[in-house]
């Protein structure tokens, strides 16, 4: 048995900001994917995944059935038969490993599910997001539900505010474009929960809240607008500002050995780095107007290009 594939995602803009109603833009990233599977001879990682699914099933049984109900008997049966999530999505990397799993479980076991094929009104999108938020909270303690939503629908999602999300189109890629969005592997696994609680702790300070509203959210919103309208010149100007704000105010979320690299990008304008997901490790997202220059400048790292301008 092997289920359909669910892809990883990249939140291009909006990390942390969307908790406080900034705009956000999330795109599917089909380089990584996962599917539910049962094997005759399961590997060690399959057995580990299956054990985690057993705990997840217990959790799903307690979700309010007015929100979503599952065919729990079938799910239990499959899990008892050794079902696991076969995934190439790295965990703790900010590209939505738990989101893809949540999407796969909902797709196969939810009753009266909202499907990708129907007319996706704002109400339906919000309902899905609420369901996924509830499901994914098992993994992170608190989840926005966006990662599973992106994985489930496999289309770019524009977050206007907490209660206002829509499917969106993004400008077509220029395959021969010099500009690019890329990922750098920090080589460290990031933990979402401690990073989010650190952010919440910071939010208790008046100065931090002011910075978030007047700088972080302002530049995030501008980046989303610029990206969607294809205003590349303005996009890089705003990404540079965003990169600065993150370096100054979100230092704990940036792995130590990247502080200098981050600064160098801002000073040379060869690339600008930003958090991918909650930070603390995993991937770091980069934006450059000249990918060849950025590759030379970051020659000690393997760059994965996500999008070409």
N, C-alpha and C positions, 0 to 999 in steps of 0.2 A: 504493500500500500504506500502511495505517495500522494500528498495533497498538492494543490496549486502553490505556485511560488509567491512569496510576499517580499517586497524589496525594502532595502534600507532607505533612510531619508537624510536630508541635510537641511537644517534650519539655517538658511543663509543669513537672515537677520531676525533679531527678536529675542535671543537668549537672555534670560532674566527679565528683560523689559516686558515681555508678554504677561508675566506674573502681575505687573502693574499697568496693564492696558496699553502698552506700546503696540505699534504695528509689528507684524512679523511676516516672513515669507519662507515657506517650507517647500522643498522640492524632492521628488523621489530620486533615489540614486541606485540605479539597477546593477551597479558593479557587484553589490552584495545582495544575497537573498536567503530565504529560508523556507522550509516546508515541513509539514507534519508527516511523520514516517513511521513505519514499523519494519524492523529487520529481523531475519531469522537469527543471525548471530550479531547481537548488538555490541558496539565498541564501548570502551570505558566512558567516553563523553556522552554516548547515547544513553547509557545507564544513569549517568549523573543528571542529564536533562529529564529523563523519565521520572526520577525521584523529585525533581523540582516541580514537574507537572502534577504529581500526586498532591503536593502541598497546595498548588494553585487550584486544583479541583475543589479541595476543601474550602478554600476561600470563596470560589465562585458560587458555592451552594448558599452562601450567606448574603449574596447581593439581592437587593430589593427586587422582587419579581415584577413589580409594576414598571420598573425601569427596563429590565431585560431578563428573560428566562432561557435556560439552556436545556438541551436534551441531556440531562446529567447522567442518566443511565447509560446511554451510548458512550458518552465521554469517559465515564468510569471504566466501562468495558474495554474501550480502546487503550486507555492508560494502563489498565491491568494486563493487557496483552503486550505491553512494552512500548507503546507509542511515545515518540520523543520529537523534539524540534531539531531538524537537521539544518544547520545554519552556517553560512560563511560570514555572517555579520559579526565583526569583532565586538565583544561585550565591553562595556565601560569606555567606549570610544566616541560616544555622542552621535552615533549614526543610527540609533533606533533599534537595537537588538531585541529588547523586550516588546517594543511596539509592533514589530513584525509577528512575533509570537501571539500577541493579543489579537491582532487582525486575523491570523490563521484560525485561532480557536473560535472567534466570533463567526467567521465565515462558515465554518463547518458545523458548529453546534448551537448557534443562537436560533431561537424560534421566532417566527415573524420578523426575520431580519430585514433591515433596510439594504437593498442591493445597489450595486454600482450602476446598474442599468436604468434605474428609475430616475424620474426628474428630481434631481437633488436640490430641494428648496433649502433655504437658510434654516428653517425649522428642523428638517431632517439632518442637516449637517451638524447642527447644535445637539440634536438628540444623540447622534452617533458619538460626538465628542464627549458628551456626558457619560455615556455607557463606557467608552474606552478609558475615560479618566478614572472611573470607578474600578474597572478591571485592572488597569496598569498600576494603580496605587499599591497593589500587592508587591510590586517590585521596588518602587521608589519611595513609598510612604506618602508622597503626594505627586499626582501627575496631571498635566493639563489635558491629556488625551489626544494631543496633536500628532504624536509619532505614530500611534496605531491608525489614526485617521488617514494620515498621508500614505501609510503602507497599504491600508485597505483599499483606498480609492486610486492610488498610484497616479495622482495628478497634483500639480502645484496648488498649494493652498495659501490664500491671502488671509492673514489675521488682521482685521481692522481694530478690534478690541475683543475683550473676553467673550461678549455675547454677539459678536458680529464677524462671522467668518464666511468666506466664499471660495469656491473653486475658481482658479484663474488661469490665464494663459501667460506664458513668459515669452519675451522676444526669442525668435529662433536663433540657434547658435550659429556663429560664423566659424565654420570649420577651419578657415585659413586665418582667423583673427589672431592678432598678437596678444590681445588682452585675455586674461583667464582668471577663473576661480579655481583654487587648488587645495588639496589637503596635504598636511605634513603629519607624519606619524611621530608622536612624542615619545613613543616607546614605553609609556607608562599607562597603566589602566586607571581610569578615573572613576571615582565613586560619586554618583549623583547626590544621594541623600545628604552627606556632610557638607557638600558645596552649597546646596540649597538652604540648609539650616544656617550656614555662615552668612549667606545673603540676607536671610530673614533677620538675623541678629543685627547686621549692619543697618537694616531698614528702621531700627528703633532710633537711630540717630537722625536728628533734624537735618544736619549738613549733608548726609548721604542721600536722604530722600530728595533734598533740593537738587543735588547733582544729578540724580537719576532722572528727575523731571526735566530740568533745564538743559542738560547736556546729553546724557545717554539716550533718553527717549527721543529727544529732538533729532539727533543725528540718525538714530535707528529708523525713525519714520521717514526721514528724508532719503535714506538709502533705499528703502523699499519703493518709494515713489520713483526715484531715479532708475532703479533696476527695471521696474515694470514699464516705464515709458522709454527706456533705452537711452536715457540721458547720461552717457558714459562719463563725460567730463565732470559733471556734477557728482556722479556716483563716487568717483575716486577721491574727490575733495571731501565728501562726507565720510567715506570709509576711513580716510586718514584721521579725521577728527575722532571717529568712533574708536579707532585703534589707540589713539592717545588717551582717551577717557578710560578705556579698559586698563591700559598700562598704569595709569595713575590711581585708579580707584578699585580695580579688581585683581590686584597683584596676587593674592593668595590662590586665585583660580588659574593663574598662569604657572606652569611648572618652572621652577627656579632657573634651569639651564636655558630657558627661552627668553628671559628678561632682556638680555643684551641683543639678541637676534630681533626681538620685537622693536626695540629702540632703533636698531640699525635700519630697519625697513622704513620707519618714520623719517629718519634723518636723510636717507639716500633717495627716498621715493621710488625705490626699485620694487617694493612690494609692501603691502600692509597686512598685518596679521590680526585675527580676531578669534574669539572663542567659538568652538564648534560644540554646541550643547552646553553643559554646565561647567566644562573645563576641569582642572585638576589633573589632567592627563588626557589620554585618548588622542583624537585628532585636533589639530589646530587648522583653522581655515585661513587661506591667504587670498589676497586680491592683487593682481598685477596688471599693468598696462603693457608689459613686455615679458612674456613668459620665458623667453630665452635668457634675458638678463636675470630674471628671478632665479632660474635654474643654476646659473653661474654663481650668483650670490649665495645660494643655499645649497651649494654642491655637496655638502656633507649629508644632505637629507634626500630621501626619495619623495618627489612630488607627484601626486596623483591629480591630474587635471579633471575637474568636474564639469566645467562649462567654459566655452570659448566666446569671447566678444568679437 
